[in-house]
Amino acid sequence: MKRYKLKHQKIIGAILLLALVLLLGACSRIAAVQIPPLPTPRSSQPEATADIMAQPTLSPITPPPVLSPAPTAQMPAPTLPPTPAPVQTPPPTPTPEPVHEDPNTPHLRIENATLPQNMEPYGIVDLHGEIYTDKGVIAQVCGRIYNNDTGQNDQICMYYPYEPYFSLAGTVNSKLIFGVLEPGHYSYIVSAIAENNSFSSGEQVLIEHAFEIYYP
């Protein structure tokens, strides 16, 4: 029994020795490992706290560079219409005073007159018409064929009836011969003068009618 205890103590002693050796080896390994330096302790001063009510300080904004505008083509000045000259209003034409005719002045009129038409050469025209005056007498009657191409009278006849009435039939009709006219442009004209004592109507044209003699 005593031998058994001794043997048991030896075994425990060997285990303890082995544990000690292992512990020493572990310690040597730990010593060989480089331990990183500890971080530098912070300053004992407390960090500044941000003031949320304070206005933020903005850095000044640099304005963009001002660019010179590109040169533009110069537009020509608009051409204005010329200013019209002021229109001068002519002075009003004075109204002529009416001529006060003497009630004794005679007047002429013609009725039932016939007129020549355009015709071929050698044509015949039968002239009719009655001339009247309202006062006095018919002092003169003139019938003529005026040549518009030459500006001359080709035929003319004069009568002095001194009557208040005069007929062209048998008088002017017998003197003016249209059948002998050459082709051209003409005018048939009848004028007369009436007189009432010392008052006269002056020469009044009662008929002026243009016609043509044309080639067939």
Buried (B, 14 or more C-beta within 10 A) or exposed (E): EEEEEEEEEEEEEEEEEEEEEEEEEEEEEEEEEEEEEEEEEEEEEEEEEEEEEEEEEEEEEEEEEEEEEEEEEEEEEEEEEEEEEEEEEEEEEEEEEEEEEEEEBBBBEBEEBBEBEEBEBEBEBEBBBBBBBEBBBBBBBBBBBBBEEEEEEBBEBEBEBEEBEBBBBEBBBEBBEBEEBEEEBBBBBBBBBBBBEEBBBEEBEBBEBBBBBEEE
